[in-house]
């Protein structure tokens, strides 16, 4: 019985349990299979990386305040965070790795760094 490559359809030579004719076909097959998940992960990681850079740039020390308009003009996407910390009195800090922000009054945000 002749086995054919799962990617290109070429005849497979070698071991009886081989599914692909070459490393190229094996990689190509798995890259196509994981394409959708890879795009989602890549886009999410890019958004997190962008948010982190923005917060790091605007908060060179450990604590500062900035208006929401400045965060938006830099391109911060408030939907992408890595964790949320809720204090005992109910304040919500949103973190992107170790850089975080807290919404204050009048569209002002406190930027903090977690140690």
N, C-alpha and C positions, 0 to 999 in steps of 0.2 A: 504494500500500500504506500503510495506516494503522498507525503505531507507537503502542504503549501504554506508559504509565509502568511501570517495573519494580517500583515500590512500591505505588501505589494503583490502577493499571489505567486511569487517565484517558488521553484522547487527547493525544498530544504535538504541540505546535505549535512550529515553528522549524526549527533545523538538522536535517539528516537523520540525523546520528550521535548525537543526544541520546537518553539512556536514561531520564531523569526529567522530569516536568512542572514541577518547581520545586526550589529549594534545600532546602526543607523535606523533600520526598520523598527527595532525594539523601542528606541528612544522616540521616534516619530509617533508610533502607536500610542505610547503612554502620554506623550505631550498632548496629543489630540484628545485623549480621554480625560485629561485633567485641565483642559483649557478654560472651561467656565469657572471652576473653583479657583484656578490660579489668577484669573483676571479679577475676581472679587477680592481675593486676598491682597493682590498687588495694589489695587485701587484703595483699599482700606489702609494698608500700610503707608501708602503715599500721603493720604489725608492726615494720618496720625503724625507722620514725620513733619509735614508742613505745619501742623498745629504746634508741635513741640518747638520747632525753630522760631515761630512767631512768639510764643510765650517766653522762650529763652532770651530772645532779642529784646523784648519789652521789659523783662525782669532780670537785669544783670546782677542784682543783689539777691537778697532772700525775700524781700517784700516790697511791693510798690502798688500804686493805684493808677488805673488808666480808664478813659471813657470807652464805652462800648463801640463808638464810632471808629476809634483808632484800631480796635481789634478787628472790626469788620473791614476797614480799609486795607489792612494787612492781609486779609483773606482767611481769618480764623473761621473754621467750620465748627459750630457748637455741637453738632451731632456726633462728632468723633472724640471720644474720651476713653481712657483705659480703666479708670476707676472713679467711684464716687465715695466721698467720705462725709458722713453725717455726724455733726458734733452733738454733744449731750443736749444743747439747747435748740437743736433742729436745723442749724445752718448746713447747707449742702456745698461742699467743695468738690469741684470737678477736676480730675487730674488727667494729664497726658504724661504718663510715666512719673517723673518727680516734679514736674511743673504743673501748677494748679491755679484755679481761679475761683473766686467767690463773688456772686452778684451782690452789690451793695445798693444803696438808694440812688435814684436819679440816673440810671444807666451807667453807673460807675462800677468797675470791677477791681477787686483786690487780687493781685497776682502774688502767688507764694511759691516757695520751693520746699518740698518735703525732704527732710534729712533722713 
